[in-house]
Amino acid sequence: MLKYSSSDFLKLGFAIFFLIFVLIFNFLSNGGVLNNIFLAVVALIGAYMAMNIGANDVLNNVGPAIRAKTSGKQKRKNKR
């Protein structure tokens, strides 16, 4: 059985809120585009990809520090 914490639901809520915000912003600022449904779908796909790219960038920057088991504090002690 999977256990979910409140922070997991909070993260999911922020992601859904962001996608809904992109959808509403797209419909309000489309400037009279004829195929606004197509534009909305493309905007949602772009927002989803932006979230995934951002998460990947964070993982690429934090991952090596965790694997090396070092932090800024330990590095400063080693320099002295």
TORZAKE-857855 format. One record per residue: x, z, y of N, C-alpha, C in turn. Coordinates in nm, 2 decimals. Each point is the difference from the previous one (the first is absolute). Layout:
% TORZAKE-857855
   neast     nup  nnorth  caeast    caup  canorth   ceast     cup  cnorth
       X       Z       Y       X       Z        Y       X       Z       Y
...
% end
This chain:
% TORZAKE-857855
   neast     nup  nnorth  caeast    caup  canorth   ceast     cup  cnorth
    0.08    0.00   -0.12   -0.08    0.00     0.12    0.09    0.00    0.12
   -0.03   -0.08    0.10    0.07   -0.01     0.12   -0.05    0.10    0.10
    0.10    0.06    0.07   -0.03    0.10     0.11    0.03   -0.06    0.13
   -0.09    0.01    0.09    0.02   -0.05     0.14    0.00    0.11    0.09
    0.09    0.00    0.10    0.00    0.10     0.10   -0.07   -0.05    0.13
   -0.02    0.09    0.09   -0.07   -0.04     0.12    0.09   -0.09    0.09
    0.13    0.01   -0.02    0.09   -0.09     0.08   -0.01   -0.14   -0.05
   -0.03   -0.02   -0.13   -0.02   -0.13    -0.06   -0.12   -0.07    0.06
   -0.11    0.08    0.01   -0.12   -0.05     0.06    0.01   -0.03    0.15
    0.09    0.08    0.07    0.02   -0.02     0.14    0.08   -0.13    0.02
    0.10   -0.03   -0.08    0.07   -0.12     0.01   -0.09   -0.12   -0.03
   -0.08    0.01   -0.10   -0.09   -0.11    -0.03   -0.10   -0.02    0.12
   -0.05    0.11    0.06   -0.09   -0.01     0.11    0.07   -0.07    0.12
    0.12    0.04    0.03    0.07   -0.07     0.11    0.02   -0.15   -0.03
    0.03   -0.04   -0.12    0.01   -0.14    -0.03   -0.13   -0.07    0.01
   -0.10    0.06   -0.04   -0.14   -0.07     0.01   -0.04   -0.01    0.15
    0.03    0.11    0.07   -0.03    0.00     0.14    0.08   -0.11    0.08
    0.12   -0.02   -0.04    0.08   -0.11     0.06   -0.05   -0.14   -0.03
   -0.04   -0.02   -0.12   -0.06   -0.13    -0.04   -0.13   -0.02    0.07
   -0.08    0.10    0.01   -0.13   -0.02     0.07    0.02   -0.02    0.15
    0.10    0.07    0.06    0.03   -0.03     0.14    0.05   -0.14    0.02
    0.08   -0.05   -0.09    0.05   -0.14     0.01   -0.12   -0.10   -0.01
   -0.09    0.03   -0.09   -0.12   -0.09    -0.02   -0.09    0.01    0.13
   -0.02    0.11    0.05   -0.09    0.01     0.12    0.07   -0.06    0.12
    0.13    0.02    0.02    0.08   -0.06     0.11   -0.01   -0.15   -0.01
    0.01   -0.05   -0.12    0.00   -0.14    -0.02   -0.14   -0.06    0.04
   -0.10    0.06   -0.04   -0.14   -0.05     0.03   -0.02    0.01    0.15
    0.05    0.10    0.07   -0.03    0.01     0.14    0.09   -0.08    0.09
    0.12   -0.05   -0.05    0.09   -0.07     0.08    0.03   -0.14   -0.06
   -0.09   -0.06   -0.07    0.03   -0.13    -0.06   -0.01   -0.11    0.10
   -0.06    0.01    0.12    0.00   -0.10     0.10   -0.08   -0.12   -0.04
   -0.11    0.02   -0.07   -0.09   -0.12    -0.04    0.05   -0.09   -0.11
    0.09    0.05   -0.09    0.04   -0.08    -0.11   -0.11   -0.03   -0.09
   -0.01   -0.12   -0.05   -0.11   -0.04    -0.09    0.00    0.07   -0.13
    0.12    0.01   -0.06    0.01    0.06    -0.14    0.05    0.14    0.01
   -0.08    0.09    0.07    0.05    0.13     0.02    0.00    0.09   -0.13
   -0.08   -0.04   -0.10    0.01    0.07    -0.13    0.14   -0.02   -0.06
    0.04   -0.13    0.00    0.13   -0.03    -0.06    0.11    0.07    0.08
   -0.01    0.00    0.13    0.10    0.07     0.08    0.00    0.15   -0.03
   -0.12    0.06   -0.02   -0.01    0.14    -0.03    0.07    0.03   -0.14
   -0.02   -0.08   -0.09    0.06    0.02    -0.14    0.15   -0.02    0.02
    0.05   -0.09    0.07    0.14   -0.02     0.02    0.06    0.12    0.07
   -0.07    0.05    0.10    0.05    0.12     0.08    0.01    0.12   -0.10
   -0.10    0.02   -0.09    0.00    0.11    -0.09    0.12   -0.02   -0.10
    0.03   -0.12   -0.04    0.11   -0.02    -0.09    0.13    0.03    0.07
    0.01   -0.04    0.13    0.12    0.03     0.08    0.02    0.15    0.02
   -0.11    0.07    0.02    0.01    0.14     0.02    0.05    0.07   -0.13
   -0.06   -0.04   -0.11    0.04    0.05    -0.13    0.15   -0.02   -0.03
    0.05   -0.12    0.03    0.14   -0.04    -0.02    0.09    0.08    0.10
   -0.05    0.03    0.12    0.08    0.08     0.09    0.02    0.14   -0.05
   -0.11    0.06   -0.05    0.02    0.13    -0.06    0.09    0.01   -0.11
    0.00   -0.10   -0.09    0.09   -0.01    -0.12    0.14   -0.02    0.05
    0.03   -0.09    0.09    0.13   -0.02     0.05    0.06    0.12    0.06
   -0.08    0.07    0.08    0.04    0.13     0.06    0.04    0.10   -0.10
   -0.08    0.01   -0.10    0.03    0.10    -0.11    0.13   -0.04   -0.07
    0.02   -0.12   -0.02    0.12   -0.05    -0.07    0.12    0.03    0.08
   -0.01   -0.02    0.13    0.12    0.03     0.09    0.03    0.15    0.00
   -0.10    0.09    0.00    0.03    0.14    -0.01    0.06    0.03   -0.13
   -0.04   -0.05   -0.11    0.06    0.03    -0.13    0.14   -0.05    0.00
    0.03   -0.12    0.05    0.14   -0.05     0.00    0.09    0.09    0.08
   -0.05    0.06    0.11    0.09    0.09     0.08    0.01    0.14   -0.05
   -0.10    0.05   -0.07    0.01    0.14    -0.05    0.05    0.01   -0.14
   -0.02   -0.11   -0.08    0.04    0.00    -0.14    0.15    0.03   -0.02
    0.09   -0.06    0.07    0.14    0.03    -0.03    0.04    0.14    0.04
   -0.06    0.06    0.10    0.04    0.14     0.03   -0.05    0.09   -0.10
   -0.12   -0.03   -0.06   -0.05    0.09    -0.10    0.08   -0.01   -0.13
    0.04   -0.13   -0.04    0.08   -0.02    -0.12    0.14    0.07    0.02
    0.05    0.00    0.11    0.13    0.06     0.02    0.00    0.15    0.02
   -0.13    0.05    0.01   -0.02    0.14     0.01    0.07    0.06    0.12
    0.00   -0.07    0.11    0.07    0.05     0.12   -0.10    0.00    0.11
    0.02    0.09    0.10   -0.08    0.00     0.12    0.10    0.01    0.11
   -0.05   -0.01    0.12    0.08    0.00     0.12    0.08    0.13    0.01
   -0.06    0.11   -0.04    0.06    0.13     0.01    0.12    0.01   -0.09
   -0.01   -0.05   -0.12    0.11    0.00    -0.10    0.11   -0.10    0.05
   -0.03   -0.11    0.06    0.10   -0.09     0.05    0.08    0.07    0.11
   -0.06    0.07    0.09    0.07    0.07     0.11    0.09    0.10   -0.05
   -0.04    0.07   -0.11    0.09    0.11    -0.06    0.13   -0.07   -0.06
   -0.02   -0.12   -0.06    0.11   -0.06    -0.06    0.10   -0.06    0.10
   -0.04   -0.03    0.12    0.08   -0.05     0.10    0.10    0.10    0.06
   -0.04    0.13    0.00    0.08    0.10     0.06    0.12    0.04   -0.08
% end
